[in-house]
């Protein structure tokens, strides 16, 4: 596993990931803890993998790219919409003061919580809820990351950004039938500044909560 991790880190560097803090965080988090047993031999392949409930653990390059684009600092308060396997959250937890993570699938949230505890990641706060609504009680956030594709700019999430805040999320382009990671800044005047980063493919950002019917 260690040799495969080193190869992955070298591949990420070749793909343009140069933020040493992000690379160090990726190196420190064992991705094999976040994939299901049938896919353990692919834990350090630069690909997305299924995690159940129709969801995936993102490709490491996409995790690294979105994390780098967040421009995180050690004192920042971050909101993640879409805990999923917990891998992205684990990376973020190494780079910010506190991470608040929302997951609509109770089953995935519970599995992720076990993984966080096993890795002693104590600065992650979770809840099962509709991520479209954000986390009003804990707002404002310095940074927000959404790991599912939204059809439009998520206005409720943007309203929960602090001044000079930043949000990263996949945005659907219906006319071109594609998705792009979009980076949105709020400038000092509260105006929205939008930048398109790269084309991706994410599961859709859906409303509501999916209760757990499976015992852990």
Residue frames relative to the residue before (quaternion, step in Angstrom):
aa qw qx qy qz dx dy dz
X 1.0000 0.0000 0.0000 0.0000 0.00 0.00 0.00
X 0.6500 0.5339 -0.3272 0.4306 3.59 0.94 -0.85
X 0.6519 0.5044 -0.3154 0.4702 3.58 0.97 -0.83
X 0.6453 0.5133 -0.3173 0.4685 3.59 1.03 -0.80
X 0.6262 0.5306 -0.3371 0.4611 3.58 1.04 -0.76
X 0.6436 0.5206 -0.3221 0.4593 3.60 0.93 -0.85
X 0.6440 0.5157 -0.3197 0.4659 3.58 0.98 -0.84
X 0.6405 0.5223 -0.3226 0.4614 3.57 1.02 -0.82
X 0.6557 0.5132 -0.3159 0.4549 3.59 0.91 -0.88
X 0.6409 0.5091 -0.3191 0.4778 3.58 1.02 -0.78
X 0.6418 0.5208 -0.3181 0.4643 3.58 1.03 -0.78
X 0.6418 0.5193 -0.3233 0.4624 3.59 0.99 -0.81
X 0.6228 0.5246 -0.3349 0.4741 3.58 1.04 -0.73
X 0.6580 0.5069 -0.3102 0.4626 3.59 0.94 -0.87
X 0.6885 0.4696 -0.2743 0.4799 3.58 1.15 -0.64
X 0.6736 -0.5533 0.2770 0.4042 3.57 1.25 0.26
X 0.4902 0.6279 -0.4601 0.3921 3.60 1.21 0.19
X 0.0027 -0.8501 0.5230 -0.0611 3.57 -0.30 1.28
X 0.4995 0.6548 -0.4300 0.3698 3.61 1.25 -0.20
X 0.3450 -0.7812 0.4822 0.1954 3.58 -0.34 1.24
X 0.6096 0.5515 -0.3600 0.4412 3.61 1.07 -0.62
X 0.6516 0.5029 -0.3048 0.4791 3.57 1.00 -0.84
X 0.6649 0.5000 -0.3054 0.4633 3.58 0.89 -0.90
X 0.6399 0.5177 -0.3221 0.4678 3.59 1.03 -0.75
X 0.6365 0.5194 -0.3240 0.4690 3.58 1.03 -0.80
X 0.6493 0.5060 -0.3155 0.4720 3.59 0.96 -0.85
X 0.6460 0.5238 -0.3170 0.4558 3.57 0.99 -0.81
X 0.7050 0.4946 -0.2636 0.4347 3.59 1.03 -0.82
X 0.7006 0.4404 -0.2622 0.4964 3.62 1.21 -0.43
X 0.3265 -0.7626 0.5244 0.1919 3.63 -0.63 1.08
X 0.3226 -0.7845 0.4965 0.1844 3.59 -0.24 1.26
X 0.5780 0.6029 -0.3788 0.3987 3.60 1.14 -0.54
X 0.5983 0.5613 -0.3627 0.4421 3.62 1.20 -0.37
X 0.7323 0.4411 -0.2139 0.4726 3.58 1.23 -0.42
X 0.6549 0.4579 -0.3274 0.5043 3.59 1.25 0.13
X 0.5497 -0.6136 0.4525 0.3414 3.56 -1.18 0.57
X 0.7023 -0.5282 0.2952 0.3750 3.54 -1.17 0.71
X 0.6571 0.5199 -0.3504 0.4184 3.67 0.86 -0.75
X 0.7421 0.4019 -0.2106 0.4934 3.60 1.21 -0.45
X 0.3159 0.7900 -0.4853 0.2013 3.60 1.25 0.21
X 0.6649 0.5123 -0.3183 0.4407 3.58 0.98 -0.76
X 0.6966 0.4226 -0.2654 0.5155 3.60 1.31 -0.19
X 0.3134 0.8033 -0.4706 0.1872 3.59 1.28 0.13
X 0.7889 0.2771 -0.1513 0.5272 3.61 1.01 -0.72
X 0.3853 0.6461 -0.5314 0.3895 3.53 1.16 0.66
X 0.4556 -0.7013 0.4801 0.2649 3.57 -1.03 0.76
X 0.4709 0.6396 -0.4445 0.4143 3.54 0.71 1.20
X 0.5043 -0.5895 0.5249 0.3502 3.54 -1.34 0.30
X 0.1307 -0.7891 0.5974 0.0573 3.57 -1.17 0.64
X 0.5214 -0.6366 0.4571 0.3375 3.63 -1.07 0.64
X 0.1385 -0.7970 0.5842 0.0664 3.57 -1.11 0.74
X 0.6386 -0.5086 0.3354 0.4702 3.60 1.24 0.12
X 0.7965 0.2871 -0.2387 0.4756 3.55 -1.35 0.33
X 0.6295 -0.5699 0.3278 0.4140 3.57 1.16 0.58
X 0.5863 0.5807 -0.3543 0.4399 3.58 1.27 0.28
X 0.2546 -0.7597 0.5781 0.1544 3.57 -1.32 0.21
X 0.3879 -0.6106 0.6139 0.3159 3.51 -1.39 0.24
X 0.4737 -0.7296 0.4165 0.2643 3.57 -0.65 1.13
X 0.6319 -0.5010 0.4464 0.3880 3.51 -1.33 0.43
X 0.5546 -0.6369 0.4115 0.3427 3.66 -0.84 0.86
X 0.6175 0.5433 -0.3590 0.4411 3.61 1.01 -0.69
X 0.6625 0.4961 -0.3082 0.4690 3.59 0.96 -0.86
X 0.6161 0.5335 -0.3379 0.4708 3.59 1.02 -0.78
X 0.6860 0.4849 -0.2798 0.4647 3.57 0.88 -0.97
X 0.6605 0.5182 -0.3070 0.4483 3.58 0.95 -0.89
X 0.6882 0.4672 -0.2874 0.4749 3.59 0.86 -0.94
X 0.6442 0.5189 -0.3251 0.4582 3.58 1.00 -0.78
X 0.6451 0.5133 -0.3177 0.4684 3.59 0.95 -0.84
X 0.6724 0.5207 -0.2957 0.4352 3.57 0.95 -0.92
X 0.5881 0.5942 -0.3648 0.4099 3.60 1.19 -0.46
X 0.2237 -0.8023 0.5239 0.1784 3.61 1.21 -0.45
X 0.1019 0.8556 -0.4978 0.0990 3.55 0.85 1.04
X 0.1443 -0.7499 0.6380 0.0986 3.50 -1.32 0.54
X 0.6401 -0.5966 0.3352 0.3494 3.60 -1.10 0.64
X 0.6946 0.4477 -0.2816 0.4877 3.63 1.20 -0.30
X 0.5119 0.7019 -0.3906 0.3044 3.58 1.25 -0.03
X 0.3153 -0.6984 0.6186 0.1736 3.49 -1.33 0.62
X 0.0751 -0.8449 0.5278 -0.0439 3.56 -0.53 1.25
X 0.2017 -0.7435 0.6248 0.1270 3.56 -1.15 0.74
X 0.0992 -0.7618 0.6379 0.0541 3.55 -0.99 0.94
X 0.1611 -0.7619 0.6212 0.0879 3.57 -0.88 0.97
X 0.7750 0.2414 -0.2235 0.5396 3.55 -0.42 1.28
X 0.1164 -0.8294 0.5445 0.0458 3.58 0.31 1.25
X 0.0950 -0.8299 0.5401 0.1027 3.58 0.95 -0.88
X 0.8272 -0.1175 0.1252 0.5350 3.56 -0.83 -1.01
X 0.5001 -0.6405 0.4319 0.3914 3.56 1.17 -0.61
X 0.4741 0.7066 -0.4327 0.2978 3.61 1.24 -0.22
X 0.6617 0.4877 -0.3117 0.4766 3.59 0.85 -0.91
X 0.6390 0.5315 -0.3227 0.4528 3.59 0.97 -0.83
X 0.6427 0.5313 -0.3212 0.4488 3.57 0.97 -0.87
X 0.6389 0.5124 -0.3189 0.4770 3.58 1.00 -0.82
X 0.6738 0.5056 -0.2964 0.4501 3.57 0.86 -0.98
X 0.6310 0.5709 -0.3364 0.4035 3.58 0.99 -0.83
X 0.6406 0.5301 -0.3158 0.4570 3.58 1.19 -0.49
X 0.7542 0.4200 -0.1756 0.4732 3.56 1.26 -0.44
X 0.7538 0.3115 -0.1897 0.5466 3.60 1.25 -0.12
X 0.6368 -0.5322 0.3908 0.3981 3.56 -1.30 0.18
X 0.7954 -0.1018 0.1009 0.5889 3.57 0.83 -0.98
X 0.1765 -0.7807 0.5951 0.0726 3.53 -1.03 0.91
X 0.1508 -0.7518 0.6379 0.0720 3.55 -0.95 0.99
X 0.0415 -0.8350 0.5469 -0.0438 3.58 -0.58 1.17
X 0.1633 -0.7904 0.5887 0.0447 3.56 -0.87 1.08
X 0.0063 0.7787 -0.6271 0.0186 3.57 -1.04 0.86
X 0.3736 -0.7463 0.5066 0.2163 3.60 -0.87 0.91
X 0.6690 0.4516 -0.2915 0.5133 3.60 1.22 -0.44
X 0.3805 -0.7549 0.4845 0.2247 3.57 -0.38 1.21
X 0.6216 0.5614 -0.3403 0.4273 3.58 0.99 -0.83
X 0.6843 0.4765 -0.2877 0.4711 3.59 0.85 -0.95
X 0.6355 0.5363 -0.3318 0.4455 3.58 1.00 -0.81
X 0.6693 0.5012 -0.3040 0.4566 3.59 0.95 -0.83
X 0.6381 0.5084 -0.3226 0.4799 3.59 1.00 -0.80
X 0.6490 0.5175 -0.3174 0.4586 3.59 0.94 -0.88
X 0.6294 0.5471 -0.3309 0.4416 3.58 0.99 -0.82
X 0.6322 0.5194 -0.3234 0.4753 3.59 1.01 -0.80
X 0.6553 0.5097 -0.3110 0.4627 3.58 0.95 -0.85
X 0.6417 0.5181 -0.3284 0.4605 3.60 0.94 -0.83
X 0.6573 0.5073 -0.3088 0.4639 3.57 0.95 -0.87
X 0.6541 0.5233 -0.3157 0.4456 3.57 0.94 -0.87
X 0.7322 0.3922 -0.2163 0.5131 3.58 1.10 -0.74
X 0.4012 -0.7501 0.4431 0.2830 3.59 1.35 0.11
X 0.3037 0.7191 -0.5463 0.3036 3.53 0.89 1.02
X 0.0752 -0.8808 0.4674 -0.0123 3.55 0.10 1.32
X 0.6633 0.5154 -0.3201 0.4381 3.62 1.20 -0.10
X 0.5358 0.5889 -0.4157 0.4397 3.58 1.22 0.54
X 0.1085 -0.7708 0.6269 0.0325 3.57 -0.87 1.05
X 0.1286 -0.8315 0.5396 0.0281 3.58 -0.71 1.07
X 0.0864 0.7537 -0.6497 -0.0492 3.49 -1.39 0.22
X 0.3932 -0.6687 0.5777 0.2541 3.52 -1.31 0.51
X 0.3041 0.7439 -0.5300 0.2707 3.57 -0.51 1.16
X 0.6113 -0.5065 0.4524 0.4063 3.53 -1.39 -0.01
X 0.3539 -0.7860 0.4719 0.1854 3.57 -0.37 1.25
X 0.5273 0.6367 -0.4108 0.3844 3.59 1.19 -0.40
X 0.6878 0.4924 -0.2706 0.4596 3.56 1.16 -0.63
X 0.4007 -0.7147 0.4809 0.3120 3.58 1.23 -0.27
X 0.4759 -0.6279 0.5215 0.3276 3.55 -1.21 -0.58
X 0.1991 -0.8561 0.4670 0.0966 3.50 0.50 1.33
X 0.6536 0.5510 -0.3222 0.4066 3.59 0.96 -0.87
X 0.7462 0.3835 -0.2106 0.5018 3.59 1.13 -0.59
X 0.4709 0.6756 -0.4447 0.3523 3.60 1.25 -0.08
X 0.5840 -0.1136 -0.7934 -0.1287 1.55 -2.33 0.93
X 0.3385 -0.7197 0.5745 0.1932 3.52 -1.34 0.43
X 0.4908 -0.6514 0.4938 0.3016 3.56 -1.11 0.70
X 0.7928 0.0475 0.0075 0.6075 3.53 1.10 -0.78
X 0.0787 -0.7610 0.6416 0.0542 3.58 -1.20 0.65
X 0.0531 -0.7742 0.6305 0.0174 3.55 -1.02 0.88
X 0.1395 -0.7771 0.6115 0.0514 3.57 -0.91 0.97
X 0.1745 -0.8233 0.5362 0.0655 3.58 -0.71 1.07
X 0.6498 0.3779 -0.3518 0.5578 3.55 1.09 0.85
X 0.5502 -0.6745 0.4009 0.2857 3.54 -1.11 0.73
X 0.2244 -0.7741 0.5831 0.1015 3.55 -0.83 1.07
X 0.4602 -0.6929 0.4762 0.2852 3.61 -1.03 0.70
X 0.7820 0.1130 -0.0556 0.6104 3.58 1.23 -0.49
X 0.6742 -0.4399 0.3685 0.4649 3.57 -1.27 0.06
X 0.3541 -0.7592 0.5022 0.2146 3.63 -0.67 1.03
X 0.2484 -0.8388 0.4659 0.1326 3.56 0.19 1.34
X 0.6361 0.5302 -0.3446 0.4421 3.61 1.00 -0.73
X 0.6529 0.4943 -0.3143 0.4802 3.57 1.05 -0.72
X 0.6453 0.5222 -0.3246 0.4533 3.57 0.91 -0.87
X 0.6470 0.5290 -0.3179 0.4479 3.59 1.05 -0.74
X 0.6789 0.4771 -0.2873 0.4785 3.60 1.26 -0.34
X 0.4681 0.6521 -0.4513 0.3898 3.58 1.27 0.29
X 0.4623 -0.6323 0.5391 0.3097 3.54 -1.19 0.58
X 0.6498 -0.4608 0.3888 0.4629 3.57 -1.26 0.13
X 0.8044 0.1385 -0.1841 0.5476 3.56 -0.95 0.97
X 0.3527 0.7456 -0.4916 0.2793 3.59 1.15 0.55
X 0.2371 -0.7669 0.5878 0.1009 3.53 -1.35 0.24
X 0.0691 -0.7882 0.6111 0.0228 3.57 -1.02 0.85
X 0.1374 -0.7611 0.6313 0.0574 3.54 -1.10 0.87
X 0.2264 0.7789 -0.5638 0.1552 3.60 -0.84 0.92
X 0.4881 -0.6243 0.5079 0.3377 3.60 -1.22 0.42
X 0.1212 -0.7953 0.5934 0.0267 3.57 -0.83 1.05
X 0.3840 -0.7295 0.5220 0.2189 3.56 -0.86 0.99
X 0.1787 -0.7276 0.6528 0.1116 3.53 -1.10 0.83
X 0.2787 -0.8161 0.4842 0.1481 3.55 0.03 1.34
X 0.6579 0.5378 -0.3219 0.4175 3.59 0.92 -0.87
X 0.7624 0.3359 -0.1820 0.5223 3.58 1.07 -0.75
X 0.3631 -0.7663 0.4584 0.2662 3.56 1.35 0.03
X 0.5964 0.5227 -0.3861 0.4712 3.56 0.87 1.01
X 0.3313 -0.7142 0.5781 0.2142 3.55 -1.35 0.06
X 0.0773 -0.7750 0.6243 0.0607 3.54 -1.19 0.59
X 0.4338 -0.6248 0.5667 0.3168 3.55 -1.15 0.60
X 0.1111 -0.7977 0.5927 0.0096 3.52 -0.81 1.10
X 0.1923 -0.7570 0.6178 0.0910 3.54 -1.06 0.87
X 0.0494 -0.8065 0.5891 -0.0132 3.56 -0.72 1.10
X 0.1363 -0.7691 0.6226 0.0474 3.53 -0.91 1.05
X 0.2518 -0.6858 0.6471 0.2179 3.51 -1.30 0.45
X 0.2759 -0.7737 0.5420 0.1775 3.59 -0.61 1.06
X 0.7548 -0.4152 0.2586 0.4370 3.57 -1.28 0.08
X 0.6772 0.4618 -0.2871 0.4956 3.59 1.23 -0.40
X 0.5405 -0.6385 0.3895 0.3853 3.58 1.31 0.07
X 0.4652 0.6748 -0.4439 0.3623 3.58 1.28 0.24
X 0.4414 -0.6928 0.5123 0.2505 3.56 -1.14 0.73
X 0.0740 -0.7678 0.6362 0.0153 3.55 -0.87 1.04
X 0.1115 -0.8382 0.5338 0.0015 3.59 -0.50 1.22
X 0.0361 -0.7826 0.6214 -0.0084 3.55 -1.05 0.90
X 0.2979 -0.7419 0.5784 0.1623 3.58 -0.91 0.98
X 0.2507 -0.8190 0.5043 0.1100 3.60 -0.71 1.09
X 0.7663 -0.2799 0.2081 0.5396 3.62 0.56 -1.06
X 0.5505 -0.6082 0.4620 0.3370 3.54 -1.26 0.47
X 0.0206 -0.8050 0.5904 -0.0548 3.57 -0.96 0.97
X 0.2240 -0.7277 0.6137 0.2087 3.52 -1.37 -0.16
X 0.0518 0.7999 -0.5899 0.0974 3.57 -0.47 1.26
X 0.5624 -0.5418 0.4841 0.3946 3.55 -1.28 0.30
X 0.5752 -0.6219 0.3977 0.3524 3.64 -1.09 0.55
X 0.4560 -0.6371 0.5472 0.2944 3.54 -1.26 0.56
X 0.0588 -0.8407 0.5377 -0.0260 3.57 -0.28 1.28
X 0.4909 -0.6612 0.4791 0.3039 3.59 -1.17 0.54
X 0.7297 0.4752 -0.3049 0.3857 3.53 -1.36 0.08
X 0.4050 -0.6820 0.5619 0.2347 3.51 -1.46 -0.03
X 0.2492 -0.7487 0.5976 0.1423 3.56 -1.09 0.79
X 0.3017 -0.7924 0.4990 0.1791 3.64 -0.28 1.21
X 0.5101 -0.6517 0.4793 0.2921 3.53 -1.24 0.53
X 0.0922 -0.8003 0.5916 0.0326 3.55 -0.79 1.05
X 0.6506 0.4858 -0.2938 0.5043 3.55 1.37 0.09
X 0.3768 -0.7202 0.5348 0.2310 3.57 -0.82 0.93
X 0.4102 -0.6955 0.5371 0.2440 3.56 -1.01 0.86
